[in-house]
Amino acid sequence: KKVLKSKGLALAISFAFLMYMPLQRTNIFEFHSVSLAVTFLLCLFYFTYIKKYGWALLFLLLALLTKEQVGLTTTFFAGYLFFKKRRSDRKFALLVALISIAWFVLSIWWIMPHFRQSQHFALSYYDDFGDSPLQVFLGILTHPQKFAAYFLQPTVALYLFYLLAPLLFLPLLAPFILLIALPEFAINFLSNNFHMQNITLHYVAVIIPFVFIAAVFGL
């Protein structure tokens, strides 16, 4: 409502959110804590937008606790804030980036290996790029042609169609907001676990908030 200046349009977007099939399926499919990130990331964006940075920080921390890779998406959110050029947002953006990167590194390289007594369980999903978290990152950076090949598969276009068509492709009109979810798109598209390209499971949870935020700003 704050962005669109219209109660009717705000109601329509809210109704579309509740009726959105990927969201409903995420709620129905078992229990995965990352499903809670939908609400937490929406609140993070909202409270940042209205400059309530204390509340935004709380929801940042809650979002990070839902899944280890959420820190990558919130780092991209920090980048989006930084380039908006609002001084207050820039200071908060640096804090968000610092916390997000620290959490991701700590959880991937220390917390999970410490308690599992082995590396991250999902590393085998990305063995085309390497056998350790660092090798996977370096593999993605040093093999852009392989990275691009994954994104050019027909299933990717179908995945994006099902995500964006219910919103009349409005998110494409606010691409910089939609790109905040790029790390999560990459995690799903680069995986050899075909379930991660399924929008009826919880793997789409971190993407949903930015699809709808982009739809609002696109509209």
N, C-alpha and C positions, 0 to 999 in steps of 0.2 A: 504493500500500500504506500509506503514511503517513497518507493522508486516510481511506481506507475501512476501515483496520484489519482487512483480510481479504486473505489471499493469493489465495483463489479469485476474489474480485471483481476484484482487481488483475490477475490473469491474464486474466480475461474481457475487461476493458477493453483490455489490451495486445494480445490476439488481435484484437479488433474494430478496433483501430488499424491493424494490419498488413493486415487484410482490407478496409479501407475503400476503396471504389472510387475516390473522388476522389484519395486519396493515391497509389494504384497508377497511376492515369492521369497524375498529375503527374510521376511518376518515368519513365513510358514516353514521354511526349510530348517529343520533341527534348531539348535541354538548355537550361534556363533557370536562372540562378543563384538566382532567387527560390525555387526548389524547396528549396534548402538552408535557407531561413528556417524551414521546419517544425521541424527539429531545433533550430536556434538559439533560436527563440522558446520552445519547450518547456523548454529548458535555462535560459533567462532566467527563466521563471516558477518552475521547480523550485529553482534556487539562491537566488532571492529568498525563496521559501517557507521554506527551511531556514536563511536568514540568512547565506549565504555570498556576500556582496555583491561580493567581488573576482571570483569566477567569474561571477556574474550580469553584471557589467560587461563582462567579456570576451565573453560571448555576446550582449550587447546590441550591441556594436561589430560582431561578426560578422554579426548579423541585419541591421543597418543597411547593411552593404556589399553585401547581396544585391539590393537594389532601392531606388531613391530614395524611394518613397512609404512604405516600412516605418516611417520615422520618425513618420508620423502615427499608426500603430497603437501604437507603443511610447510615444507621448505619452499616448494613452488608457490604456495600461497604467500609466503614471505617475499618472494621475488616479485610477485604481482603487486603487493603493497608498496614495495620499495620504489618501483617504477611509476607508481601513481603520483609521486612527487609531493605528497602532503607530508610536511615535516613530522607531524605527530605520528603518522602512519609509518614513516621511515624508521623512527626509533623503535617502534613496536615490532616492525618487520625484522630488524636485526635481532631482537630478543627471541622472536618466534623461530628464526632460522637457527640460532644458537641452540635453543632447547631441542628443536626437532632433530638436528643433526646429531647432537649429543645422545639423544634417546635412541636413535636408529643405530648408531655405532655401538653404543653400550649394549643394546639388546641383541644385535646380530653377532657381535664379536666377543661378548663376555657373558651376559646373563643366560641366553639360551644354550650356548655350548657348555657353560659351567653346570647347569642342571641336567642337561641331556647326556653329558660326558661325550659329546660328539658334535659335529657341525650341524647347522640348521637343516631340519628335515626336508625342506623344499629345494635344497641346492641341486638335487638330481633333475629337477624340472628344467634347469638351465645349463645342462652339461654341454650343450653346443658352444657355450662361451667360456667355460672354465669349471674347475673342481672346488673352488673356494670362493667366498664372497668377494674377495679382492680380485681374483682371476675373472669372475663373472663381470664385474664392473669394467675391468680393463679390456676384457674380450668384447664387450659392447662398444666401447670407445674406439678400439683398434680395428673392428670389423664392421664398419658402417654398412657395407653391402649386404652382409648377413642380417643385420638389424633391419634394414629396409625390406629385405625379402619377407620377413615375418609380417611386417605391416602391410604388405601388398597382396596378401592372400585373400581370396574371395570371401572367406568366412569373416574377415575383419570388416569388410563393407556391410555384410549382413548384420553383424553385431552392432555397428553404428546405426544402421537403419532402424533396427528394433528399439534402440535407445532413444533416438531423436525423433522418429516419425510421430509418436504420440503427442509431441509438443510442436508439431508442424515445422520441425527443423529450426525453430527460433534460436536454440543455443548457438547455432553457427553464426548468428549475427553478433555474438559477443565472444569471439574466439579466444581472447586472452583469459577470460574467466574459465572457459571450457578447458583450456590448456593447463590449468592448475592441476587437473586430474591426470595429466600425461604420465607421471610415474606409475599410477595404478593401471592405466591402459597398457603401458609397457610390460608391467609385471604379468598381466593377463595374456597379452599377445605373444610374448616371447617364451612363454611356458610350453613345454611339451605335454603338459597335462591338459587334455582337451576340455575337461570340465571347467577350466578357468575362462574359457571363451563362451560360457553359457550364462545368459542374462537371467536365468531362472534360479540361480544359486546365490550364495552370499558374496561371491567374488565381485559383484558390482556395487556393493554397499558404499565404498569410498567415492565412487564416481557419481552416484545419484545426486548428492547435494549440489555439485557444480553444474550438472546438467540443468537443474531447476534454477539455480542462481543465474546461469547464463541465459536461460529462457526469459527470465524477468528483465534482465538488462537488454537482451536482444529485442524484446517486445517494446 
